[in-house]
């Protein structure tokens, strides 16, 4: 097999179909970038779930003198009610450990949070007393996914004002992560279909432009692989350029957004890192090659029959 001919025809084909090649590169670049973003968002969602999952706890707020709740009809929680609540926490199979926070401790935490407020707001906060804040239990779970039992057991007890699960705070974060992830993957899927169609059009136009050469090669007994290699090389060049551009875009996103801003300024979660990016790039490169090789092999069988 004369590789000189293959490379020569590849260069000729790229020059003849510059506009189609550029369109193919752009389509592959955008679609693979979105695919990579989808993989990174999926990894970030798993990291966030694992990070917060180990820290998820429920907070049991007890009644104080001013609490308006169904199980606070008798006023502030009394010793008997506190003892009953403590007994449930000690014996419930879902509870790993618990910590009691008194009204004075809650008031001290509250003052630390608002100590830097301006003078006008300090005057308002100065009327708040420790007795206005609820005592609470911070409950750590054995399994972050098993909490319904202890939550329902505590929520129905006298002296319990409310039971707060951190999932109510994290649910919107998980929701938006899922929306962004599936949005990126959905758009990428449409663009990947467009890329397949673009590959088909490129092969069709290239085959039409070389129909005489293909006919002559058929007459002299050239194999299907030999005839289709230049077309395969053309689409592979476009795919490799698109993969490199997608890798550069994902690398820029990781450096400028994740490392310079998110990882540097926020420690509320474990963020994706370069290892996760390399894994995503591996998938991107594999999809990019398959996106061009498979349609090219299928299309050449159809359009190179002269």
N, C-alpha and C positions, 0 to 999 in steps of 0.2 A: 504494500500500500504506500503510495507516494504522499507523505505528509506535506510536502511542499505545496502540492495542489490544494490540499485541505485548508492550509493556512492562507494561501493566496485567495481562494474562493471566500473564505471567512472575511478577509479584509475587504474584498470587493462587495460582498453582501452588506457589510456594515456601512460602506460608503453609499451604496445605492439606497439604503433604507434608513437614512439618518433620522428622519422624523419619527418613523415607526419605532426605531431602537430607543430614541429618547423617551417616547411615550411609554414604552415597555419598562424602561429603567425607572421612570418616575412612579409608575403604577406599582412595581415591585417594591421600590423604596418605601412608599407610603404604607402599603399594606403590611410589609414586614416590620416596619416601625410600630405600627399599631398592634401587630401580633406580639412583638417583644414587650410592649407596654402592658398588654393583657397578661403575659406571663409574670411580669414584675409585680403587677397589682395582685395577682393571685398569690404569689409568694408573700407579699406584704400582708395580705389578709390572714394567711396562715401564721405568720410571725406575730401579728397583733393578737390573734386568738390564743396562741401559746403563751405569749408574754403576759397578757391580761388574765388569761385563764388561771395561771398560777397565783394570781393576786386577787382573784375575784372573791368577794366576801359579801355577806349581807349585814346590814346594820339594823338593829332592833331599837327603835326609839320608844322610850317609856313615857307614860303620862306625867304631866306636871299640873300645877294648879289651874292653868289657863287652857289646857288642851281641850279642843272640841273634837272628840272622836267617839265612835260607838262604845268602845271598851274603856272609856275614861269617865264614865258617868259619876263614879265615886270620887273624882278629883285626882290628886297626885297619887302615883303608885305607892302602895304601902308595903310593909315588910313581908307580909304573907304572900302578896302577889309577886314581889321580887324573888322570894324563895321558890315559888312555883315555876317562874320563868327560868331561874338558874337550874332547877332540877331537870327541866326539859333539855336545856343546853348540855348538861352533864351526861345525859343518858341517850340522847338522840344519835342514831348510827351515822347520820350524814355530817355531824359536827366533828371537826378535828380539834379545834380549840376556840376559846372565846376570851374577850377582854372587856372589862366593865369600865365605862367612862362616866364619872359623876358629873353633876351639874357644875360644880366648881371647875373641874378639868375642862369641860366643854366651854365654859366662860373664858378660861385662860386661852384656849385655842382661838376662840372668837375674837378676843382682844388682839392677839398677834396678827390676825388677818387684817383687821381694820385699823391698826395703829397708825398707818401712814395716810389716813384719810384727812381731808382738809378740815379747817376749824369749824365750819358750819355743820359738816356731817358729824364731826366728833361730838358736837353739842347734842345731836339727836341720839347718837349711840351711847352717850353718857347716862341716859335714863334706863338703859337695859341692865338688868341684874341677873345674877347667876340663876335665880329661881325662875327666870323667864325661859331658860333653855332646858331642853329635855336631857335627862340622863340616857345612856344608850349602852348596848352591847355590840361589839364588833365581832362577828362570828366568821371564823375561817372554816372552809369546807374541806372534807376529805377528797371529794371529787367535785371540781367546779361545775360539772354538768348535772350533778345530783343535788338539788336544793329545794325542790318543790315540797318535799315532805316536811322539812323543818320550817320552811316559810309558812306553809298553811297551818302547822301546829302552833306557831308563835302568834300569827296574825289573829287567831281567834281567842286569845287569852286576855283576861281582864288585866289592866295595867299596861297593855301594849298599845301605844298610839298608832304606830305604823311599822311596817317592815320594808326596808328599801333594799332592792337588789341592784348592784352596779350595772347589770345588763340593761336596765332602763336608760342609763346614761350612755352606754356603749352601743346600743342598738342603732341609733342614727349613723354612727361612724361605720359600723359593719354594712349598713344599708347602702351608704354612698360608695363604699369600696366595691360592693357587688355591682352597683349601677355602673361605675366607671369601668370595672373589669369587663363586664359583659357588653357594655357599650363599645369598648375598644375592640373586643373580639368580634362582635357583630359587624361593625364597620369593616374590620379587616377581612371578614369572610366575604362580604360583597366585593371588596377590592381584589381579593384573591381570585374570585370568579372572573372579574374584569381582566385580571392578569392572564388567566388561562385563555380567555377570548382574544386578548391582545397577542398572545403567542400564536394562536391559530391564524390570525390575520397576517402576522409577520411572515409565517411560513407560506401562507397562500400567495402573498405578493412576491416573496422571494422565488418561489417555485415558478410563478408565471413569468418573472423576469428572466429566468434561466431555462425556460422550457426547451429551447433548442439544444443547449448543452446537455440537459438531462436526457433528451431523446437520443443524442449521439452516444452518450455513455451507456444507455440501455443497449444500443446496437452493438457496441464493442464488448458487451458482457460484464459491465461493472455491477458489483453487488449492491443491494439495497443499503447496507451499512456505509459503503464507500460514498454513495450518492448523498445520503442523509447527514454525513458527518459535518459538512460545512454549515448546514442549517442548525445542527445541534450546537456547534461551537458558537454561532452567532447568539443564540438565546442564552447559552451559558455565560458569555461575556456580559450580556445585559444583566443576567441574574447576579453575577459576581459584583458588578458595579452597584446594583441595588442593595446587595447584602452589606457591602462596605459602607455605603451611605447610611443604611439603617443602623449598623453597629456604631457609626460615628454619632448619630442622633441619640441613640440610647446612652452612649458614653457621656455625651454632653449633658443629657438630662440627669444622669447619676451624679456627675461632678457639680453642676451648677445648682441643681435643685436639692438633691438628697444630701450630698456631702457638705456643700457650702451653706445650706439653710436648715434643712430638717434635722440632720444628725448633729449639726453644730449648735442649734438653738433649742431643740426639743428632745427631751429624754423620757417622754411619756410612754414610749414603745420601742421595741427593737426594730430598726429600719433595715431595709434591704441593703446588701453590700455588693462588692465587686464580684464575689463568688456567685451570688445569685444572678448578677448581670451576665457572667460568662455562661452560666447554664441556659439563660434565656437566649443568648446569642447562638449557642449550639442548636437550639430548636429553630431559631430564625434561619440559620444557615441551611439546616436540613430541609426546612419547608421551602426555602427559596430555590434550592437545587431541584427538589421534586416538582416545584411549580413550573419549572421550565423543561426539565428532561422528559417527564412523562407526557405532557401535551405535545412536545416536539416529536417524540417517537410515534405517537398516535397519528398526528397530523401528517407527518411525512409519508406514512403508509397510504394516506388518502390522496394527497396532492402530488405525489411523485410518480403516480401511475401514468406514464406517457405512452 
